[in-house]
Amino acid sequence: MARAQGARAQMALAFETTYGTPPLSGFTRMPFASTTLGAEQPLLSSELLGYGRDPLAPVKDAVTADGDVVVPIDAEAFGFWLKAAFGDPVTTGTGPYTHEFRSGSWTLPSISIETGMPEMPRYAMYSGCVLDQLSWQMQRSGLLTATARLVAQGETIAAASGAGTPDELSLQRFGHFNGAISRDGVALGNVVSAEITYANNLDRIETIRADGKIDGADPSIAALTGRIEVRFADQTLVAQAQTGDPCEIAFAYTLPSGESFSFTAHAVYLPRPRIEIPGPQGIQASFDWQAARAETTGRMCTTVLVNSVATY
C-alpha cells in the first residue's frame, strides 16, 4: 500500500478567467516548501434535550477553504504570487524583462491551485483562490522564503490531475546574502532583521448557497506593516519616529546573474520605540513600522522583479 509523502507532493498554479472555474490549460509547476491549503467542515454538537444522556448525531457546519503556502523567493516563480497580491504588472524590456507591480488595484486575479499526492493518488484542486497576505523576513542567514495566505472558494478531489502537463520554470533562488535595505536611497546600516507583511484584508462574501461555497473574496483597505530590529548605533530612526515624518524604505535582492527583486514602501512611519538596556551586550531597538499612501507616487508600495519571463 502506497503512503503519501511530502517529498513526492506536487503543486501547479494557473490564473482563472472566471472566478471559481479552473482553466483547462495554462498551469505552471510551482516550487513550495509546505502548505496548509485545504478545506474543512466542522461538526456542530446537538443541543436538543429529551433523548437521554447520549447526544444525538451532530450536524455539519459551513465549509471553509483557505490556508498558507510557503514558497521560495526566486527570480521567476515568485512573480505569480506577486501578481496574485497586486494584480497585473507593468512589463517593459525585451529580455531581461522588468515587471513592476503596484499596490492599490481594486481588482485582484483569482487562481486555481492543484496539490497532488501521486502515490495515493489524490489531486486536490482549489479554485477561486485569492491572495490575502504575503509576508517574509530578512535576516543574516538561513533560507529565504515567503508565506502566501490564500482564501479559496472550494476544493475538488480527483484521482487524476486536472492540471495537464504544467509548464516548467527555472529555479533561481534569492538568498539572505543577496539582500540589502535602504532608507531614502541610502543604505541602512546596523539592521539585524526585518519583517514585511502586505495584506489585502479580503472580505469573504458568505452568501447562502446549495454547494456551501463563498461567492467571492473582495479586497478592502490594504495594509503594509513590518518590523525592523536594529543595533542602537545612531539616532536616525529614533529622530524620525519623534518627528513623525515618513521615509521611503526599499528591501532588495540581486543575483550575480542579473536577476533582481525589490520591494519599496514609499511612505513608512515609525513608532517611538522603547530603548531597553537588558544587560552588558549591545543595545537593540525594534520599530514596528506602518506604511501609507505616498503623495509623490500616488500609491503605498512598488515591487519590481527583473527576470527572463516575458509575461505573467
Steps between C-alpha positions, in 0.01 A plus 500: 500500500638841398545762768481872430826689547562871481819437301287378207237772525438726202345843453372666183351848461302682232312830489125474443297676234179449698507505881469150642544321164834322455646552152547199273863588430769752582619353830855553624688276740575696816780445751383496861631400842173422678130575482195497727260576215190286542128485564341410831147454623454480878218322679249672728399308809129448550338729758167313515368365828261221592684206344703386798862564592643380171508780242330493163699498176698817427416735212747615234605867510615726215797407281812716525778481240819696568858461618862602461762408241868544586693573182858596415567857393648435160551682171213345300231310694464772764353725231180293503452573870574868445235514227253332737582761766499816286340420165648517150847656480630763263759310295778666302818383329581236243693255714576539778150620580407743775167430670368781721219412740313789661277505806153647499323290237128454565494170310712199589533189282378164622705186457452126500753296694531124481692304760574143407596184686570266207560189711146499641394630242333819630483828313330793676399795284440825689311742279424865560820560701564866580814612682425655836850555637864475391780515756869422539801575719847638434785376715869418481478128421259218430266417212303788350131413472169685494160399631196552278165487682210408272122498513346242265145446382504124521682169469452219246668161549587277204706187432668659198662837449292777346806715430617304196872542435605815688757740361841489662695796634868523582557534873736786589462571870592821672678464831541716807859557384359681193286736709537870575289768671506869417331806649430794268749355254781456754607163638355443846763359733488315832186303398481162674175378347191627322145378446267603217127421482267615222131425560204544265259448794254296297129518572343156451159511331328230706161474331259207538569248225405137444865399451622676816759709312562871538406741220838669500770677699521875444803710597441779751745758637848355459764502772879497485670446833816350638780518749862614484742385768813717510811533708477831684794684340351834395187712546378504137194277538420623849506860379261412217268327744495808720425743216240272340633556148482211249791352310537264205642157581603250232570130553698355208669181381734464202655187350846502338331394172298824493156396625366722775203554729426823683213603725466871575269648764469864399377652827607316815408633842694391806371481857709630785666187643586402852880498537584234757832401653459125563860436604863546402445404134429742215179706508234433237181682409187369327283714274153365416453709188193575291483618141243727337422652163770742387398822330804494270419161342127478568535151645630320809760265352664383180656163426741445211604156378763469226531162329474313169122439516327695223158529663300400804 
